[in-house]
Amino acid sequence: MNGPAAIKICGLKDAATVRGLDGMPVTHIGLVFAPSKRRVDAETAAELIAAARMIGARGGLPPKTVGVFVDPSMDELRAVLRHAPLDIVQLHGGERRRSAAP
């Protein structure tokens, strides 16, 4: 392994929790868009992303934001990304080859 391990905290639902990560060695925060008790909508995700960009995590840098999806449609991805500027999209399920065009 080269360098320290990446650390992702997943399932965050409120800005206060995100702000509480300030100064911690977190590299990524995960926002769940799949069916779950931790699911957030795009508007809430936008608030959490804004909060994440205001904190200094590992190395004083803000953590990357990761949207966690299970079998999303391209329309669903586009709708979320219109409101919530995620750094990374994490896909789970039975993905098949699709067009990546926006």
C-alpha positions as CSV (number, residue, x, y, z in Angstrom):
1,M,0.0,0.0,0.0
2,N,1.3,3.5,-0.9
3,G,0.5,6.2,1.7
4,P,-2.2,6.2,4.2
5,A,-5.5,4.5,3.6
6,A,-8.5,6.5,2.4
7,I,-11.2,6.8,5.0
8,K,-14.8,7.2,3.9
9,I,-17.6,8.0,6.4
10,C,-20.9,6.9,4.8
11,G,-24.6,7.6,5.5
12,L,-24.3,11.1,6.7
13,K,-27.7,13.0,6.8
14,D,-27.1,16.3,8.5
15,A,-24.7,19.3,8.2
16,A,-23.9,19.3,11.9
17,T,-22.4,15.8,11.6
18,V,-20.4,16.9,8.5
19,R,-19.0,19.9,10.4
20,G,-18.1,17.6,13.3
21,L,-15.6,15.9,10.9
22,D,-13.5,19.1,10.8
23,G,-9.9,18.2,11.6
24,M,-10.4,14.5,11.4
25,P,-8.4,12.3,8.9
26,V,-11.4,11.6,6.7
27,T,-10.8,11.6,2.9
28,H,-14.4,11.0,1.7
29,I,-18.0,11.3,2.9
30,G,-20.7,9.1,1.4
31,L,-24.2,10.2,0.7
32,V,-26.7,7.4,0.2
33,F,-29.2,7.8,-2.6
34,A,-30.2,4.1,-2.6
35,P,-33.2,2.9,-0.6
36,S,-32.1,3.0,3.0
37,K,-32.9,4.6,6.3
38,R,-29.8,6.8,5.6
39,R,-31.1,7.9,2.2
40,V,-30.9,11.7,1.4
41,D,-32.5,13.7,-1.3
42,A,-30.6,15.9,-3.8
43,E,-31.4,19.1,-1.9
44,T,-30.2,17.7,1.4
45,A,-27.1,16.4,-0.3
46,A,-26.4,19.8,-1.7
47,E,-26.4,21.2,1.8
48,L,-24.1,18.4,3.0
49,I,-21.7,19.0,0.1
50,A,-21.6,22.7,0.9
51,A,-20.8,21.9,4.6
52,A,-18.1,19.4,3.5
53,R,-16.4,22.0,1.4
54,M,-16.1,24.3,4.4
55,I,-14.1,21.9,6.6
56,G,-10.5,20.8,6.7
57,A,-10.1,17.0,7.0
58,R,-7.0,15.1,6.2
59,G,-4.2,17.5,5.3
60,G,-6.5,20.4,5.8
61,L,-8.4,19.6,2.6
62,P,-12.1,19.1,2.4
63,P,-13.2,15.5,2.0
64,K,-14.4,14.3,-1.4
65,T,-18.1,13.7,-1.6
66,V,-19.4,10.4,-2.9
67,G,-22.9,9.6,-4.0
68,V,-23.8,5.9,-3.4
69,F,-26.5,4.6,-5.8
70,V,-28.0,1.1,-6.5
71,D,-29.2,0.5,-10.1
72,P,-29.9,4.2,-10.8
73,S,-31.3,5.3,-14.1
74,M,-29.4,7.9,-16.1
75,D,-32.3,10.3,-15.4
76,E,-32.0,9.8,-11.7
77,L,-28.2,10.4,-11.8
78,R,-28.7,13.6,-13.9
79,A,-31.4,14.8,-11.5
80,V,-29.2,14.4,-8.5
81,L,-26.2,15.9,-10.1
82,R,-28.2,19.0,-11.2
83,H,-28.7,19.8,-7.5
84,A,-25.8,18.1,-5.7
85,P,-22.3,18.5,-7.3
86,L,-20.8,15.2,-6.1
87,D,-17.1,14.5,-6.6
88,I,-17.6,10.8,-7.1
89,V,-20.5,8.5,-8.1
90,Q,-20.3,5.0,-6.6
91,L,-22.5,2.5,-8.4
92,H,-23.8,-0.8,-7.0
93,G,-26.1,-3.4,-8.4
94,G,-26.4,-4.8,-11.9
95,E,-24.9,-2.0,-14.0
96,R,-24.7,-2.7,-17.6
97,R,-22.9,-0.7,-20.3
98,R,-24.7,2.6,-20.9
99,S,-23.9,5.9,-22.5
100,A,-22.2,8.3,-20.2
101,A,-23.5,11.3,-22.1
102,P,-25.1,13.9,-19.7
